[in-house]
């Protein structure tokens, strides 16, 4: 039997050690380290977010950050800036029964608990069960650095290789020299976020209100995150300039041999070259040469450019945990037939069909 305790998310610092211990046995992703989660809570947390600790025999064997998703459902704490769901179990613990026991402990009488944004490489996708259903979230891409950059680059499509070479030649004829900076010190990160914000603020995202800028909450989060990880040498920002003009920025953190590519932006006024592509080529060459880097992860929806650069693709998933088996069957039948149902599915903020009940 798992005994659950809920504590306010503001007390998450009290359980850092237990959280990181679980993360280490589940692949040690930098995106689930306590310092990443703490930055999410600092900038996007509310009083409605709780840390859930599941213990057996006094040992912590499962943890989650949870929030109420609707009148009838709870989910993992999932701001848009969190690529992975904030849920972890010890090795050998079946996530279905563990999450079901948490569901029954949550305030009120919730009918569903949604564990969102799960990576099958970190948390193998469970088979459907009477109280458990999984559903596809997004496809994401990764690159392996084994074999070296030259072999990797030779395996890319002819058009990609030719286009970037042609762009470099054109820039040289125009007297524009692409220059890549690799920034890793905490003191560099405020300037990087300012440059990132200027580029993104001038682009298409401004109209949708999703742009990162130096003076908004998203910008403050990424500055906190990069400065925190940079203090241990685990943040890297790539900044590309044409002569002295910044034209692209990418933000990354690393851990356990993985370089996580969090954000990318570029100067959209550059119509005769691809600053993002040129930056990526130079940055990848450096990443491949780093013996500590074995993988490059993107953790975002696969876009056209991913198909040209990446070697592997996989599907992230959500898990729905239902209070009763008949509820799971009813919800699944409603999805399959798209008939009106008291367990109607709503669309999550990322545009995907998410584990919510209304």
PyMOL commands that set and color helices and strands:
alter all, ss='L'
color gray80, all
select helices_A, chain A and resi 9-25+30-32+34-44+95-103+149-154+158-173+186-201+205-208+217-230+275-289+304-309+325-337
alter helices_A, ss='H'
color red, helices_A
select strands_A, chain A and resi 3-8+49-56+59-68+73-76+87-89+112-118+132-144+178-183+235-242+245-255+258-266+295-297+312-322
alter strands_A, ss='S'
color yellow, strands_A
deselect
rebuild
show_as cartoon
